[in-house]
Amino acid sequence: MEFVPELSSLSVVPPVRRALSGSPFLAAARGERPARVPVWFMRQAGRSLPEYRALREGVPMLDACFDPEMLAEITLQPVRRHGVDAAVLFSDIVVPLRAAGVDVDIVPGTGPVMGRPVRDVAAVRALPVLEPEQVAKVAEGVGLLVERLGETPLIGFAGAPFTLASYLIEGGPSRNHEHTKALMHSEPKLWHELAARLADVAATFLHAQLAAGADAIQLFDSWAGALSERDYREFVLPHSARVLEEVAGYGVPRIHFGVGTGELLVAMRDAGADVVGVDWRVPLDEAVRRLGGEAVVQGNLDPALLHASWPVLEAEVRRIVEEGRTARGHIFNLGHGVLPNVDPDVLTRVVQLVHSL
């Protein structure tokens, strides 16, 4: 039975946006051909930068995400250092869950860990609703960034309902998502109730960022690649589509990304994405072919190759830029996030090379 979600009554009053008429990132996201290929990196804000580690010393990750000045400074650091074409908000996909009152923490070396898994009707219905004022500090940080970024656009983001649900159900990161898949198939009504609640959370979090002035958004469905296309379309697509539809009124580019989602690219596009993120497993020209030739794509350098010798890395960057020319628009990025021990100078050099091409 197909699940048909209801749109919420959240009103969209688009703020007065920065014009940013010269932004290569926004132009490419609209399917145009800017003078240079734009580039930004997932997880560019943090981890690999020594200035980030110095600023974060002694400050828990989630505390930093709710400190407007700190999150703004961390977001700005890679823009200053690398000259990337877009900033991405320093945050985490579990931030709105924590803000709503869910018992979750980010454990170093592990990732998000829940105080108690959510696996039955009572636990699902006990999940709190996210109110906009609970993420007011994040919105304040966005406001600071809009003032300080100049002509560089800001990308806000949220976790997609499936990935948030997987963390809640499994209790933390999972290799096989066995509890999630078991609940999804054995109790589909409960699954859809949980996913609908999490779509509300994601939409509220994105509304807060967009109302504060974010110039684009990315919906991260990090673990969607664990699903077949049939399961994705039945159990996941309606809820992700609802999140993307909720923010359509802002008129900003909406990027949809997941890891290991080569078989889901068309379905993720069908959920309402303006830009489809492609991980490193599928060549960009093949991704464009699967998407029907008129796609705007983002990606897709293997993050591990940032550790390779420069001649190897340069050849990969050139190949990806060339494959991206088959798309209606191409935003250069990694196929996933920056690894913690990457040399920041290598990232800067990649940006310079992409711009030179």
N, C-alpha and C positions, 0 to 999 in steps of 0.2 A: 504494500500500500504506500503510495507516494505521500511524503510529508510536505504539507504546504504551510510555510510559516506565515505568521501575521506580522506586519510591520508595526513597530511601536509608535506611540504618539509623540515621541521626542520631536520637538519642533526644530527645524534647521533655519537659522537666520545667518546666512553667510556674512562673515565679517568683511570689513573693507580690507582687501588683500593687497599686499605689495605687488607692484606691477611686474617687476623682474623680467621685463621684456627681452633682455639679452641673455637669459639663462639657457645654456645649451642643454642642461638636464631637462628642464620643463619642455623645451622645444622637441627633444627626442621623444619624451614621454607622450607628446601629442602626435607623434608620427611624422614629425618634420625632420629636415636634414640640416642641423646646425653646422656652423663652420668647423667645429671639431667634435669628435666623439666624446661625450661626457663620461666621467668616471667617478664613482664613489665605491666604498667598500663596506659590506656588512660587517658589523662589529669594529668599525674603524674608531669609534669613540671608546677608548679604554684599552685594556689588556696589554697591547704591544708597546705602548708609549711610556717611557720613563717618567715623563711629567705627570701622567695619569697615576702611576703607582705612587709617586711622591704625594700627590694630592689626596689619594684614597687611603694612605697609610693609617691604620687603626680605625677606619670608618667602614662598618659593614655595608655590603653592596646595596641592600634595600634602603638603608638609611640615606646613602648618597643619592638614590633615585628620588627621594622626597625632599631634598635640599635644593631649592631653586637656584641659588648661586653656584653650588657645586655641580649640579647637572648641566647648567649652562656652560660653565667653564670646561667641563669634560667634553661636551659636545663640540665646543669651539676648537679644542686642541688639534684635532687632525685637519681641520680646515686651514688653520695657520701653518701647520707643518707640511702638509702634503699638497695643498692647492687643489683639493678635490672640488668637484662641481656641485656637490650637495652635502649638507650636514644631515646626520641622522641622530635623532634624539637619544641621549643616553638614558636608557631605561631597561626594563626586562618584561617579558610577557606575563610574569606573575605579579607585576606591580598592581594592577587593578584588583586582583584577588586579595592581595595583602591589604590594600586600601579598604576593601569592603569588609574586612574582618576575618578572612579565611586564615587559618593557622598554617602559614607557609614560610619557609626560610630558604635562602640560597646557601647551600653548604659548599665551601671551597673544595674543588676537586670532584664534586658529585653533581651539583646543580640544584634545581628546586626540589625541596622535600616537604611533603605535607605532614602535618601533625597527625592526621587520621585520614585514611583513604575514604573516598565517597563511592559506595557500592550498593546502596539500597535506597528505597523510596524515602525513608526518613532522612537520610543524609542528604539526598538531592534537595528535598524540600526545606531543609534547614540551611541551605546555602544562602548567604545574605545577598541582598540586591545592592549593586554599586550605585551610590548617589554622586552626582557631579561634584559636590563640595568635598567629597573624600579624596578627590584627585586635584584639588585646587592648587596644591603646591607644585604639581607637575605642570599644570596650566600656567602658573606663575613663571616657572622656568622657561616654558615656551615663549611667553611674552618677552622675557629678557633676551632670548635668542633672536626673536624677530627684530628687536631694537639693535642688536649687535652684529648680526650676520651681514649687513649691507646687502649686496646683490646676490648672495648665496642662498638658495632655497633650503628650507628645513623639511625633512621627512619625518613625520610621526609614524608610530606603528602600534600594532596590537597583535596578540596571539589569536589565532583562529579557534573557533569552538572545539574542533577535534583535538588539537594539540593541548589546549587547556584541559579538556576532559580527560585526556590520557594521563596527564600529571595527577589530576585529582583521583582518578580511579586506581592507577598503579601505585600512587603514593610517592612517586618520584620518577626519574628517568627509567625507561624500560627498553630492553632490546627487542622483545617480542610482542609487547602490548597485549599479553594474553588475557588479562582481566578486562581490558577495554573491549576487545573483540568479543569476548564471551558475553559481556553485558549487552553489547550492541545487537548481537544476533538473538540472544535468548530473551531479552526484555526490551524490544524495540521501542515500546511506548515510553518506558523510563529513559531510554537513551535520548529520544527526541526531546523529552522534557528537560533533561540535563543540558543538552546541546542548545536548546532555545534559551535557557537561562544564561548560558555562557555567551551566546550571541548578544544578549542584552548587555552583558559586562563589556564585551569588546566594543560594541557600538557606543556605549556611554563614554568609554575611555577615548575613543577616536573623536567623538563629538567635542570633548574637552580640549583636545589638542588642536583640532581644526578651528574651534571658536576662538582660541587664543592666537591663531595666525599661522599654523603649520601649512606648508605649501603643497604637500603631497602626503600620501600615507602608504604604508606597506602592511599587508596582512600576512603574518608568518604562520604557515601551517607546517611547522618543522617536521612533524612525524607523519604527515599524510601519505608519504611514500610507502608506508607499511600496509596500505590498503590496495585492493584490486579496484579497477575503475568501476565495476558494478557496485561494490560496497561504497565507494566514494560518492557516486551519484545518488545512491539511496539514502545514506546515513549522514553525509557530510555536506555535500553541495548545497542543499536548501538552506542550511544555517550560515555557511560562509557567504552565500549569495545575499542573504538578508543583511548581514553586516555591511557588505559592500554597497547594497542598495540604500541602507540607512544614511550613508555619507555621500551619496551621489549628488545631493543638492548643493554641496560646496563647490562643485565644478573643478576639483583638483584631480591630478592623476592618482589612480589607485593601482598599486602593484600587488601582485599575488605571488607568493613564493613558498616552495616546500623543497625538502631534500629527498632525493630518490623518486622524484615525481615525473620522470620521463613518460611513463604510460598514462599520466593524468593531465598532461599539459592542456589538452583540448577541454577537458572537464573543468579545470581550474580557470581557463579562459571563459568558459560558459557561466561560471559563477559571477561574472561581471567585471573581471579585471580589465583595465586599460593597458597594463603592461604585465607580461607573464615572465616571472623569474625562472631561469633555467639553471639547474646545477651542472656540475662538470661532466656528468655521465652521458649527456646527449650533445653532440656538436650543434652549434647555434643554427647552422644552415639546415640541419635535419629537423631541429625544433621548429623552425619557420615553415618547413615543408609540412610537418604534421599539423601545424596551426592554420594551414591554408594559404600561406604566402603573404598575407596582409598584416602580419602580427607586429606588434612592438614588443621587443624582448629585452631582458636584462641578464647579463652574465658574461662569461661563465668560467673564468680561470680557476683551475684546481688550487685551493689554498695551499696545499702541500708543496706546490711548485715554487712558491715564494722562497723555499729553501734551496732550490736548484741553482746551478751556476747561471750567471747572467746570460750567456749565449742561449742556453736552453730556455730560460724564462722569456727572453726577448722574442724567440721564435714562436713560443706559445701565444704571447700577447699579439704579435702580428697576425697569426693565424686566426685568432678569435675576432679581431677587428675586421679582418677580411670576410669571415663568415657572417659577421653582423651586418655587412653591407647588403645581404640578401633580404633583410628585414625592412619593414616600413620605417622603423625607428630602432636604434640600438643604444642602450646604456651599458657601458662597460662596468663589470663588477666581478667579484669572485663567485664561484659556484656555491659557496657557503661563507662562513665568517672568517675574519682574520684570526689566525692561531696566536696564542699568547706569546710565543717566543720568536716571532718574526722580527727581523731587523727593520725598524721603521724607515731607514734610508732606502731599502728595497721598494717599499710601497711608494715613496716619493718618486723614485726612478721610474716605476711603472706608470704613474700618473703622467710624468713628463713624456714618456714614450707614446702613450695613448694619444695625448694631445698633439704630438708631432705627426701622428698618422692621419 
